[in-house]
Amino acid sequence: MDDDFWGEPIFVYTDQQALEGGVLVDISGINLQYQGKPVNRMSGTLYAQFEPFLLEQPEQRFTFQGNEIVVPGQSKIDHLRQIIRTKLRFARLIGRGRIWLPPNLWMLQNEVGGWSLILPSDD
């Protein structure tokens, strides 16, 4: 496959600039890897689509037959980890450094040694 899959870049900026500008979001806290590299960035556009579904659930305590049962809470990052872990099961390599996650996500190698999740419209 041609190395110029995406064509010439229109504008180039650093990872730090992209994080500061909101173009990328640091998701390294999900602690997931693909092919030995961390999934550590997500486009700001994609994160904005996920965010309404990322619920925080507080710890819950129940008493059942005299015993207290504690159900741990979940943070937004826990939910994001579950969503991405499920999508990674269906990942398909389509070229050097380009992974497709059905139904509509791309995962690309990034400059900080990991993977960035983006929408097709983000490229």
CYANA upper distance limits for C-alpha pairs under 8 A (distance plus 0.5 A):
  1 MET  CA      5 PHE  CA      8.26
  1 MET  CA     95 GLY  CA      6.84
  1 MET  CA     96 ARG  CA      8.30
  3 ASP  CA     96 ARG  CA      8.32
  4 ASP  CA      8 GLU  CA      7.77
  6 TRP  CA    123 ASP  CA      8.26
 13 TYR  CA     17 GLN  CA      6.69
 13 TYR  CA     18 ALA  CA      7.32
 14 THR  CA     18 ALA  CA      6.79
 15 ASP  CA     19 LEU  CA      6.70
 15 ASP  CA     24 LEU  CA      8.30
 15 ASP  CA    111 GLU  CA      7.48
 15 ASP  CA    112 VAL  CA      7.99
 16 GLN  CA     20 GLU  CA      6.61
 17 GLN  CA     21 GLY  CA      6.49
 18 ALA  CA     22 GLY  CA      6.56
 18 ALA  CA     23 VAL  CA      5.42
 18 ALA  CA     24 LEU  CA      5.81
 19 LEU  CA     23 VAL  CA      6.60
 19 LEU  CA     24 LEU  CA      5.36
 19 LEU  CA     25 VAL  CA      6.30
 19 LEU  CA     26 ASP  CA      7.57
 22 GLY  CA     44 GLY  CA      6.15
 23 VAL  CA     43 SER  CA      6.28
 23 VAL  CA     44 GLY  CA      5.46
 23 VAL  CA     45 THR  CA      7.95
 24 LEU  CA     41 ARG  CA      6.79
 24 LEU  CA     42 MET  CA      6.05
 24 LEU  CA     43 SER  CA      4.91
 24 LEU  CA     44 GLY  CA      5.46
 25 VAL  CA     41 ARG  CA      6.10
 25 VAL  CA     42 MET  CA      5.70
 25 VAL  CA     43 SER  CA      6.50
 25 VAL  CA     44 GLY  CA      6.16
 25 VAL  CA     47 TYR  CA      7.78
 26 ASP  CA     40 ASN  CA      6.41
 26 ASP  CA     41 ARG  CA      5.38
 26 ASP  CA     42 MET  CA      7.21
 27 ILE  CA     39 VAL  CA      7.83
 27 ILE  CA     40 ASN  CA      5.33
 27 ILE  CA     41 ARG  CA      5.78
 27 ILE  CA     42 MET  CA      7.14
 28 SER  CA     32 LEU  CA      8.32
 28 SER  CA     38 PRO  CA      7.67
 28 SER  CA     39 VAL  CA      7.03
 28 SER  CA     40 ASN  CA      4.58
 28 SER  CA     41 ARG  CA      7.32
 29 GLY  CA     40 ASN  CA      8.16
 29 GLY  CA     77 ILE  CA      7.47
 30 ILE  CA     39 VAL  CA      8.38
 30 ILE  CA     40 ASN  CA      8.30
 30 ILE  CA     77 ILE  CA      6.50
 30 ILE  CA     78 ASP  CA      7.54
 30 ILE  CA     80 LEU  CA      7.60
 30 ILE  CA     81 ARG  CA      5.61
 31 ASN  CA     38 PRO  CA      7.52
 31 ASN  CA     39 VAL  CA      7.94
 31 ASN  CA     81 ARG  CA      8.19
 32 LEU  CA     38 PRO  CA      6.29
 32 LEU  CA     39 VAL  CA      6.19
 32 LEU  CA     81 ARG  CA      7.80
 32 LEU  CA     85 ARG  CA      7.77
 33 GLN  CA     37 LYS  CA      5.65
 33 GLN  CA     38 PRO  CA      4.68
 33 GLN  CA     39 VAL  CA      5.94
 34 TYR  CA     38 PRO  CA      6.83
 34 TYR  CA     39 VAL  CA      7.23
 34 TYR  CA     88 LEU  CA      8.04
 34 TYR  CA    115 TRP  CA      8.40
 37 LYS  CA    113 GLY  CA      7.25
 37 LYS  CA    114 GLY  CA      5.50
 37 LYS  CA    115 TRP  CA      7.39
 38 PRO  CA    113 GLY  CA      8.00
 38 PRO  CA    114 GLY  CA      5.26
 38 PRO  CA    115 TRP  CA      6.71
 39 VAL  CA    114 GLY  CA      6.16
 39 VAL  CA    115 TRP  CA      5.14
 39 VAL  CA    116 SER  CA      6.85
 39 VAL  CA    117 LEU  CA      8.21
 40 ASN  CA    114 GLY  CA      6.47
 40 ASN  CA    115 TRP  CA      6.43
 40 ASN  CA    116 SER  CA      6.80
 41 ARG  CA    114 GLY  CA      8.26
 41 ARG  CA    115 TRP  CA      6.88
 41 ARG  CA    116 SER  CA      4.89
 41 ARG  CA    117 LEU  CA      6.76
 42 MET  CA     46 LEU  CA      7.16
 42 MET  CA     47 TYR  CA      6.99
 42 MET  CA    116 SER  CA      5.69
 42 MET  CA    117 LEU  CA      5.05
 42 MET  CA    118 ILE  CA      6.47
 43 SER  CA     47 TYR  CA      6.77
 43 SER  CA    116 SER  CA      7.80
 43 SER  CA    117 LEU  CA      6.82
 43 SER  CA    118 ILE  CA      5.69
 43 SER  CA    119 LEU  CA      8.04
 43 SER  CA    122 ASP  CA      7.78
 44 GLY  CA     48 ALA  CA      6.63
 45 THR  CA     49 GLN  CA      7.08
 45 THR  CA    118 ILE  CA      8.48
 45 THR  CA    119 LEU  CA      8.24
 45 THR  CA    122 ASP  CA      8.01
 46 LEU  CA     50 PHE  CA      6.92
 46 LEU  CA    117 LEU  CA      8.34
 46 LEU  CA    118 ILE  CA      6.79
 46 LEU  CA    119 LEU  CA      6.81
 47 TYR  CA     51 GLU  CA      6.39
 48 ALA  CA     52 PRO  CA      8.12
 50 PHE  CA     54 LEU  CA      7.09
 50 PHE  CA     80 LEU  CA      8.41
 54 LEU  CA     75 SER  CA      8.45
 54 LEU  CA     76 LYS  CA      5.36
 54 LEU  CA     77 ILE  CA      8.10
 54 LEU  CA     79 HIS  CA      6.20
 54 LEU  CA     80 LEU  CA      7.00
 55 LEU  CA     74 GLN  CA      8.27
 55 LEU  CA     75 SER  CA      7.32
 55 LEU  CA     76 LYS  CA      5.94
 55 LEU  CA     79 HIS  CA      7.47
 56 GLU  CA     73 GLY  CA      7.96
 56 GLU  CA     74 GLN  CA      6.15
 56 GLU  CA     75 SER  CA      5.13
 56 GLU  CA     76 LYS  CA      5.86
 57 GLN  CA     73 GLY  CA      5.52
 57 GLN  CA     74 GLN  CA      5.52
 57 GLN  CA     75 SER  CA      6.95
 58 PRO  CA     72 PRO  CA      7.88
 58 PRO  CA     73 GLY  CA      4.94
 58 PRO  CA     74 GLN  CA      7.15
 59 GLU  CA     70 VAL  CA      7.59
 59 GLU  CA     71 VAL  CA      6.30
 59 GLU  CA     72 PRO  CA      5.22
 59 GLU  CA     73 GLY  CA      4.47
 59 GLU  CA     74 GLN  CA      8.13
 60 GLN  CA     70 VAL  CA      6.33
 60 GLN  CA     71 VAL  CA      5.63
 60 GLN  CA     72 PRO  CA      7.11
 60 GLN  CA     73 GLY  CA      7.42
 61 ARG  CA     68 GLU  CA      7.23
 61 ARG  CA     69 ILE  CA      6.14
 61 ARG  CA     70 VAL  CA      5.09
 61 ARG  CA     71 VAL  CA      6.80
 62 PHE  CA     68 GLU  CA      6.10
 62 PHE  CA     69 ILE  CA      5.53
 62 PHE  CA     70 VAL  CA      6.97
 63 THR  CA     67 ASN  CA      5.85
 63 THR  CA     68 GLU  CA      4.92
 63 THR  CA     69 ILE  CA      6.47
 64 PHE  CA     68 GLU  CA      6.85
 64 PHE  CA     69 ILE  CA      7.53
 74 GLN  CA     78 ASP  CA      6.31
 74 GLN  CA     79 HIS  CA      7.68
 75 SER  CA     79 HIS  CA      7.19
 76 LYS  CA     80 LEU  CA      6.73
 77 ILE  CA     81 ARG  CA      6.53
 78 ASP  CA     82 GLN  CA      6.88
 79 HIS  CA     83 ILE  CA      6.83
 80 LEU  CA     84 ILE  CA      6.68
 81 ARG  CA     85 ARG  CA      6.36
 82 GLN  CA     86 THR  CA      6.74
 83 ILE  CA     87 LYS  CA      6.95
 84 ILE  CA     88 LEU  CA      6.57
 85 ARG  CA     89 ARG  CA      7.25
 86 THR  CA     90 PHE  CA      8.04
 87 LYS  CA     91 ALA  CA      7.24
 87 LYS  CA    101 LEU  CA      6.57
 87 LYS  CA    102 PRO  CA      7.54
 88 LEU  CA    101 LEU  CA      7.24
 90 PHE  CA    101 LEU  CA      6.67
 90 PHE  CA    102 PRO  CA      7.17
 91 ALA  CA     99 ILE  CA      6.88
 91 ALA  CA    100 TRP  CA      6.18
 91 ALA  CA    101 LEU  CA      5.25
 91 ALA  CA    102 PRO  CA      7.66
 92 ARG  CA     99 ILE  CA      6.05
 92 ARG  CA    100 TRP  CA      5.71
 92 ARG  CA    101 LEU  CA      7.09
 93 LEU  CA     97 GLY  CA      8.38
 93 LEU  CA     98 ARG  CA      6.68
 93 LEU  CA     99 ILE  CA      5.06
 93 LEU  CA    100 TRP  CA      6.88
 94 ILE  CA     98 ARG  CA      6.23
 94 ILE  CA     99 ILE  CA      6.19
 94 ILE  CA    100 TRP  CA      7.19
 95 GLY  CA     99 ILE  CA      7.70
 97 GLY  CA    108 LEU  CA      6.22
 97 GLY  CA    109 GLN  CA      6.03
 98 ARG  CA    106 TRP  CA      7.55
 98 ARG  CA    107 MET  CA      6.55
 98 ARG  CA    108 LEU  CA      5.58
 98 ARG  CA    109 GLN  CA      7.72
 99 ILE  CA    106 TRP  CA      6.21
 99 ILE  CA    107 MET  CA      5.42
 99 ILE  CA    108 LEU  CA      6.89
100 TRP  CA    104 ASN  CA      8.08
100 TRP  CA    105 LEU  CA      6.51
100 TRP  CA    106 TRP  CA      5.28
100 TRP  CA    107 MET  CA      6.78
101 LEU  CA    105 LEU  CA      5.47
101 LEU  CA    106 TRP  CA      6.43
101 LEU  CA    107 MET  CA      7.72
104 ASN  CA    119 LEU  CA      7.14
104 ASN  CA    120 PRO  CA      7.51
105 LEU  CA    117 LEU  CA      7.29
105 LEU  CA    118 ILE  CA      6.37
105 LEU  CA    119 LEU  CA      5.51
105 LEU  CA    120 PRO  CA      6.97
106 TRP  CA    117 LEU  CA      6.28
106 TRP  CA    118 ILE  CA      5.78
106 TRP  CA    119 LEU  CA      6.55
106 TRP  CA    120 PRO  CA      7.04
107 MET  CA    115 TRP  CA      6.58
107 MET  CA    116 SER  CA      5.87
107 MET  CA    117 LEU  CA      5.02
107 MET  CA    118 ILE  CA      6.76
108 LEU  CA    115 TRP  CA      5.88
108 LEU  CA    116 SER  CA      5.74
108 LEU  CA    117 LEU  CA      7.17
108 LEU  CA    118 ILE  CA      8.38
109 GLN  CA    113 GLY  CA      7.63
109 GLN  CA    114 GLY  CA      6.25
109 GLN  CA    115 TRP  CA      5.04
109 GLN  CA    116 SER  CA      6.75
110 ASN  CA    114 GLY  CA      6.01
110 ASN  CA    115 TRP  CA      6.00
110 ASN  CA    116 SER  CA      6.58
118 ILE  CA    122 ASP  CA      6.53
118 ILE  CA    123 ASP  CA      8.09
119 LEU  CA    123 ASP  CA      7.91
